[in-house]
Amino acid sequence: MVYDRLAKPPLPVVLAAAAQHMGLMAVTLVFPLLVAQAAGADAAMQGHYMQLCMLAMGVATLIQAWGGKLFGRTGIGSGFLLPAVFAAAYLPPALQAARIGGLEAVAGLTIAAGLAQIVLSRLIGRLRPYLSIEIVGLVVFMIGIILGIVAFKLMTGIGRPQPLEPRGTGTAVLGLAVMVGLSVWGGARLRNLAVLIGLAVGSMAYFGASWIMGLPLVDRVAPFEMIRWPLVVPDFEITALPGFLVGALACTLRAFGDIVASQKAGDRDWKRPDYPNIEAGVLADGIGSVFAGLIGTFGTNTYSASVGLSVVTGIRARRVAVAAGLGWVLLAFLPGSATFVLAIPPGVLGAALLFASCFVVLAGISILGQRMLDARRTLVIGIGLLLWVSFDQMPGFYADNLPEILQPVVTSSLVLGLLTALVLNAALRIGSRTTRQFAWRPADGFAPLRDFLREGGEAGGVRADAMLRLVQLADEFSHAAPALAGESPIAVTTRMDEYRLEVSLSWTGTALEPGPQPSLEDHVDEDGVMNGVVLALMTRLADRLVRRRLPDGRHEILCVVEQ
């Protein structure tokens, strides 16, 4: 059964789905654990830090799920099932800040990054030309691949003393097999619980293997104490600021992509992003990071893996996000809870992450396919992808050859790929607005006009649905054109860019006006009735339609279609 955003699933379904998402979210607790270790925190400090991290995830998730308005004006939160987790984009600069200034510097710079994201949320509308939908798709795709690689490393134990250990890798493969099997061959109820059942089976197998081998069941034990705050006092380390600001931009685009993917998943007729909803979601994302910094942790961000999980299970209800957020808040105040959360075997967590990452990658590809990719868009995506791959393949090259001023900025493959795509997109936008003209004679039929419009659309990478509407507009006009212009040619001018298609039709003759109401008693003006019908249909098809008289006496009709 599918539960959309505003659906009210039964309580058992809500709790089970929330448990699945919480299990998947727990993977990202590895990031703050690494940061705490880099700062030199002892075991007790790490335990308290993890409790604050759980509180940060819970509060940020609740803010994102709210989807309400502040003072009746500013929207806060997308209202989608988009749990907040610790962002991989913040990890490199957070590790750097932790080594330089400890957890205090991480907290202070996280506040700065959250404030930067809040500012960006107010500018998304103005930045639309530079945050094109293909860049959003590129970010979602890259994040899906990165999540998959992280998952594979967790499953195989790469980076640990004993990779491919049967206990770790074997139970991870078993958990993944259960998830895949239930999602493919299981019934509706089992598919909804596939990840949770896979986590349970994999974890029990791991604990059983540990008991048989005489190994400890839990590797990390947190102190049995209440949450402690303040743990650190936020400080500011200017040298690590550029990396955090780039991380804020990457998190903004990730939230952008996750919200667009959520909008698309819940709407079969989805055509274009809902920008007010995106702005509200990015704002909530920034507020969540500010809160995380204030309590001493580092930045949170929407979780692409949860988007994939909601797609595969069919459970997209906002109530699940609320339950997951409250669950993390309760765990944060539960003494020793960090031990419970960290008890899930890393390999089994990796299996759940790999399962979800498949759907994130597909979402990125789907978003990329929303537009016809012309040469400019192909180069933006292609070069961004290639440099993204090159960073991990040739890490020493960038570390040794980049100017010193760029070293703190280019901290990860995601940041490099994103910055490359943004710079190229901005540079190649020069001259991207194309203008074409054509003299069309109604006596020649509609085909020449249709071909002219399609050629311009293909050259400009116009969305297929937008191009279809433009052709339909011209088709409707062609039925009235002979009566309007007679034998005279009609001047056709098209202007196309990233977000708008315009076609101007101007002629000498009769104006296109609303037609008279037909009557059985009076003489029927057939041309007038036809013109009225054509105008009504064109008005319905266009996002904006303007009729006017030009200074030279010609009539003009301007049709605008938004992409």
Phi, psi and omega in degrees: 000140180262131176243111180285180190306315185265008180291160179239080180296158174302152183305317178301322179294318180299312183294318180295316179296319178298321178296321177299312181295322179295320176298319178291321180295329182300337178304319186285351175294346174298324183298305178295332176297317177297320180295316179298320178294320178296330179278357179082022180288140177281179185299318180296317179298319179298320179297315178295322180297319180294325176296318176295324178296320178296321177297318180298316179296318182295313181294316179297323178295318179295320178297316180295324183283343185301301178067024179259191180240146177263122182058028177073010185235292187279122177284136178232118179094139180283337184079008179265168173282082183228079179301151179262134180226174179283130193275131176296332180296332179272348187297309180303309178294329178293321176297318178297313180296323180296321180290327183277307188237010178077189180295337177297316179294321178300316181296314181296316180288332175295320175300315180299318179295319178297318177297320177298321179292324176299317178298316180298327180296329179280347185250001185302319179301317180286334182269005183309315180299336183259350176244059186293161185296330179290329176291321175300313177300321178298315180297315179299317179298312181297318180296320177301316178295316180299315177300319179297320179293316176301317180298316181297320178294320178295319182292319185271346181079018178298131183097347176261163184302326183236083177289157180056033176293131182305320181296315182280306183289320181297314179291329176295315178296322178297314178299318179294319179299321178295315180299312181295314182299315181291323181288334182267313187251349182282163176287182184300315181295317180293323178299321179296334183251013187303313183292317181297315179295318178298318177298318181294313181296314180298318181294316180297321177296321179295312180297322178297316178296321178297318180295318179295322183275357179073026180260154178297140182289326183237129182278323185241128180244122179273153178295140181278073183222159175292160179302140183244127177208138002280137177276320175222161175256119182307136177232178185228128179235102190298328185295333180264001183298316182304319179297322178292323179292319175296321176299321177298320178294317179297320179292326176298314180290326177295315177298318175306307182295319180296320180291318177298316178298322178292318176300315182293321181295329183264004183219108180296333182262021182301133181234322183211154180296146173270098188292321175302321177295321178295315179301317179296322179291317178294322176300314178299323178298316178294319178298320177300319179292322177299315178299317179301317179294322181295327179268000171106005181256192178243179200297145175253166182201158175301155189250110180298326180298326178292328175298315177298319179295318180294328178291314184288328180273339183080007181255105182241016186292136178301328181300330178295319178297318178298316179296318179295317178298314178295325178299316179292323178297316179296317178298324181298326182267004178267118181304134179075010184296330181300323177298317180299314182292317183282356179286339178297124183303137181303321181296321179291321174300320178298323178298316178296320180293319178296319179302312182288326184297331178302319182284333175292316177301315179297321178298319178298316178297320180297318178294320177299327182279002180290338182238151170288123186273105175279186183298320182295311181294322178300317180292319179300311182289314184297311181292321177301316179295317183294317178291326175302313179293320185296331183299316180281333179281329181229061184298324181293331181299311182289323179295327185269335190245342178291143175302152184301326182294334181268347183302315179289343184275308182276086187254349182203166179296322180297315180296317180297312179298319180294312181298320178299313180296319181295315181295314180297317180299318179293317182291319184278354175288342179300120182078013182286336177282116184255141178236128179230149181231151183205136176261110185251132176257123180305331181294339180281353181089175186280336187305313179300320179294317178299314180297321179299315180293316181295320178299318178294322179294318178295319179293328182265003180064039183288143174302142184298319181290324177293321179295322179298317179296321180296318178294321178296321176301312180295323179297316178298317180297325183298334179290330180264346187303315181302320180287334182278314188251348182064232180271352184289147177287152177252124180281122180248123178234126178247142174229123186227135171219199186303323192237353186218138171245131178233135172231125179253128178241117182231144185204165174255125181152231185261141180286149174275111186229160175304134185279166178286159175285123180294146181225145178285341184267327184261166175294132183269123174278093187299316179297319179296318178297316179300315179300319179297318178295315179300314181297319179296316180293320179295320178298323180288323182284325185275149171286332175207138180224127183237128173250134180204165177255124181282158181302331181275007177094350179285158176263146180223143170232125182250122180249131181241130176237123178276142175266000000 
